[in-house]
Amino acid sequence: MTTYTIAFIGLGAMGGQMVRHLMAAGHRLQLYARRPEAAAPFVAQGAQVFATPAQAAADVDFVITNVTTTEDVEAVLLGTDGVVHGARAGTICVDHSTISAEATRRMAARLARHEIALVDAPVSGGPSRAADASLSIMVGAPRDVFEKVKPLLSVLGTTITHVGDVGAGQVAKACNQIVQVINIQGIAEAMLFAARNGVDQDKVIEAISQGLAGSRMLDMMGPKMAHRDFAAGIEARLHDKDFAMILDAVADAGLSLPALSLVKGQLTALMEHGWGHDDTSSLLRVLESQQQVH
């Protein structure tokens, strides 16, 4: 595999694992992180750290970003010290963040004026699958650009799907979040119903998991709820952030998605209880608190 010089921006729970895999594959990493201590382990292994995204993006083949919000992506790519001020023409930016599809298209158009391509490549799988490089990656890009980035993505994930042009990856990720979190809400309701009827939740999970109600989310979230393990796999605040963004996009499209709206209300309540840094299985606790009120 050809080795590249890559600027990587965003060294959180997901990004740090990605950097580790890219370095292990032989790529040269130029890093920018808001917290210098996040970059320290990689600097010790030969990566370079820079003071701004623009400096990190100088003379690289690819820029990879993995930050939290649409505004974060705009700042690191197009802000005063953003990538656009340092990257050379022909650079490809790959954004693994979960952000607005429409904003992604606008940023791609602005970067294109500088002959810089933007690929949206949000991921699913959380930190555990980032750690073992088995992420699912949903890609929005022209076909020729996708073919250029696919070898890099293959270092990070096992399921890489070219969904369509720029923005399509973010649309697919929004669909992923809708299905995933509404499913978690359904599991929470089932677990509460079982408990209030005096039935062993583990036995309910066993009984339904191999039928049509079975799902990866049931396999993961059912036992967490049954055993009241609310330690974060993915922090609930991130799902709340995603659902707020998706609701805005739904409104812009003139759609009504009632289950989405209901679950966003539950996520809002979760945040109000102070459980945003806990797992989204805490939707069970939200339901329990609502029963006490009513």
VENKA-V289163 format. One record per residue. RES is the residue in three letters. PHI is phi in whole degrees, -180 to 180 (none if undefined). OMEGA is omega in degrees with one decimal (none if undefined). Layout:
{{RES PHI OMEGA} {RES PHI OMEGA}}
This chain:
{{MET none 176.2} {THR -63 176.5} {THR -101 -174.9} {TYR -129 168.3} {THR -96 -171.6} {ILE -127 168.2} {ALA -89 179.3} {PHE -123 -176.4} {ILE -125 179.8} {GLY 112 -172.8} {LEU -110 177.1} {GLY -81 -175.7} {ALA -59 179.3} {MET -88 -174.1} {GLY -62 179.3} {GLY -61 177.9} {GLN -65 178.9} {MET -63 178.4} {VAL -59 179.6} {ARG -58 -179.6} {HIS -69 -179.7} {LEU -66 177.3} {MET -66 178.8} {ALA -63 178.6} {ALA -82 174.2} {GLY 100 -178.8} {HIS -78 178.2} {ARG -93 -173.5} {LEU -110 172.7} {GLN -116 -166.3} {LEU -111 165.5} {TYR -132 177.8} {ALA -143 177.2} {ARG -65 177.5} {ARG -109 -177.1} {PRO -54 -178.6} {GLU -64 178.5} {ALA -67 -178.4} {ALA -86 -171.3} {ALA -53 -179.3} {PRO -62 -177.4} {PHE -82 174.2} {VAL -62 178.5} {ALA -62 179.6} {GLN -99 174.3} {GLY 115 176.1} {ALA -73 175.3} {GLN -108 178.4} {VAL -116 -175.5} {PHE -127 -173.0} {ALA -80 -179.0} {THR -141 174.3} {PRO -59 -179.8} {ALA -61 179.9} {GLN -67 179.1} {ALA -64 -174.8} {ALA -86 -178.4} {ALA -70 173.5} {ASP 60 175.4} {VAL -113 176.6} {ASP -88 -178.3} {PHE -135 168.4} {VAL -117 177.7} {ILE -118 177.9} {THR -119 174.7} {ASN -147 -178.2} {VAL -121 -166.1} {THR -94 -169.6} {THR -117 174.6} {THR -56 -179.3} {GLU -64 177.1} {ASP -63 -180.0} {VAL -64 178.6} {GLU -59 -178.6} {ALA -66 -175.6} {VAL -76 179.7} {LEU -90 -168.3} {LEU -124 -178.9} {GLY -72 -176.2} {THR -54 178.5} {ASP -109 -172.8} {GLY -78 -177.9} {VAL -53 -175.7} {VAL -58 -178.3} {HIS -88 -179.1} {GLY -126 -174.8} {ALA -75 177.9} {ARG -86 175.1} {ALA -59 -179.2} {GLY 97 177.2} {THR -67 175.9} {ILE -112 175.4} {CYS -97 178.5} {VAL -118 -177.4} {ASP -107 178.7} {HIS -94 -179.7} {SER -69 172.9} {THR -102 -172.9} {ILE -141 -179.0} {SER -68 176.6} {ALA -65 -178.3} {GLU -66 176.7} {ALA -64 177.2} {THR -60 179.7} {ARG -64 178.3} {ARG -65 178.8} {MET -65 178.0} {ALA -61 179.7} {ALA -65 179.5} {ARG -68 178.9} {LEU -67 -179.4} {ALA -61 177.7} {ARG -65 176.9} {HIS -105 -178.3} {GLU 61 175.4} {ILE -114 -179.3} {ALA -92 174.6} {LEU -120 177.4} {VAL -115 172.8} {ASP -92 -175.0} {ALA -141 178.6} {PRO -62 -172.6} {VAL -122 173.5} {SER -132 178.6} {GLY 138 176.2} {GLY 75 -176.2} {PRO -59 -178.0} {SER -65 179.8} {ARG -81 169.8} {ALA -65 -177.6} {ALA -65 -179.5} {ASP -105 174.1} {ALA 57 179.6} {SER -119 -179.5} {LEU -65 166.3} {SER -95 -174.5} {ILE -124 -177.3} {MET -108 -166.2} {VAL -116 171.3} {GLY -115 -177.4} {ALA -175 168.1} {PRO -58 -174.4} {ARG -55 -177.1} {ASP -67 177.9} {VAL -71 176.6} {PHE -56 -179.3} {GLU -63 178.7} {LYS -72 -176.4} {VAL -91 -174.8} {LYS -56 178.4} {PRO -60 177.1} {LEU -67 -179.4} {LEU -63 -179.8} {SER -68 174.6} {VAL -74 -172.0} {LEU -106 -174.2} {GLY -144 -179.6} {THR -110 177.1} {THR -121 -175.9} {ILE -122 -173.9} {THR -118 173.2} {HIS -82 -172.8} {VAL -82 -177.1} {GLY 166 -177.0} {ASP -75 -176.7} {VAL -53 -177.8} {GLY 99 -176.9} {ALA -67 177.2} {GLY -63 179.1} {GLN -69 175.6} {VAL -63 178.8} {ALA -62 179.6} {LYS -66 176.0} {ALA -60 177.0} {CYS -61 177.2} {ASN -58 -177.8} {GLN -68 178.0} {ILE -59 -178.2} {VAL -64 -174.0} {GLN -65 -171.2} {VAL -79 173.2} {ILE -63 175.4} {ASN -63 178.8} {ILE -61 177.1} {GLN -61 178.4} {GLY -62 178.3} {ILE -65 178.9} {ALA -60 179.8} {GLU -65 178.8} {ALA -66 -179.3} {MET -67 176.6} {LEU -65 -179.9} {PHE -61 178.7} {ALA -62 -177.4} {ALA -63 -177.4} {ARG -70 175.2} {ASN -99 175.0} {GLY 71 -177.7} {VAL -107 -179.0} {ASP -60 -177.3} {GLN -64 178.2} {ASP -61 -179.9} {LYS -70 175.9} {VAL -63 178.9} {ILE -59 178.5} {GLU -60 -175.6} {ALA -69 -173.0} {ILE -103 -170.5} {SER -71 -179.1} {GLN -95 176.5} {GLY -96 -176.8} {LEU -69 175.6} {ALA -80 -178.4} {GLY -65 177.8} {SER -163 175.1} {ARG -61 -179.3} {MET -67 176.3} {LEU -62 179.8} {ASP -60 -177.1} {MET -87 -171.0} {MET -84 179.9} {GLY -56 179.3} {PRO -62 177.9} {LYS -61 178.7} {MET -69 -177.7} {ALA -61 -176.9} {HIS -106 175.2} {ARG 53 176.0} {ASP -101 -175.6} {PHE -103 175.1} {ALA -64 -170.1} {ALA -70 159.6} {GLY -87 166.9} {ILE -119 -176.4} {GLU -65 -176.8} {ALA -60 -179.4} {ARG -60 179.7} {LEU -72 175.2} {HIS -67 177.1} {ASP -63 177.4} {LYS -60 -178.7} {ASP -64 -177.7} {PHE -67 175.9} {ALA -62 179.7} {MET -66 -179.3} {ILE -65 178.4} {LEU -60 177.0} {ASP -62 179.9} {ALA -66 177.6} {VAL -63 178.4} {ALA -63 179.1} {ASP -62 -179.7} {ALA -84 -179.6} {GLY 71 -177.9} {LEU -103 170.7} {SER -124 179.0} {LEU -120 -169.3} {PRO -63 -179.9} {ALA -66 176.5} {LEU -58 -178.4} {SER -65 179.9} {LEU -62 -177.0} {VAL -69 174.4} {LYS -61 176.3} {GLY -61 178.1} {GLN -67 176.9} {LEU -65 176.6} {THR -61 177.9} {ALA -63 177.5} {LEU -58 179.7} {MET -63 -179.8} {GLU -65 176.1} {HIS -78 179.9} {GLY 85 -177.0} {TRP -102 -174.6} {GLY -62 179.2} {HIS -91 175.0} {ASP -91 -178.4} {ASP -73 179.0} {THR -68 170.2} {SER -60 174.8} {SER -64 171.1} {LEU -56 174.4} {LEU -63 -179.9} {ARG -64 176.5} {VAL -62 178.4} {LEU -59 -179.3} {GLU -61 -179.5} {SER -66 179.8} {GLN -72 176.6} {GLN -66 -179.5} {GLN -66 179.7} {VAL -70 -175.7} {HIS -95 none}}
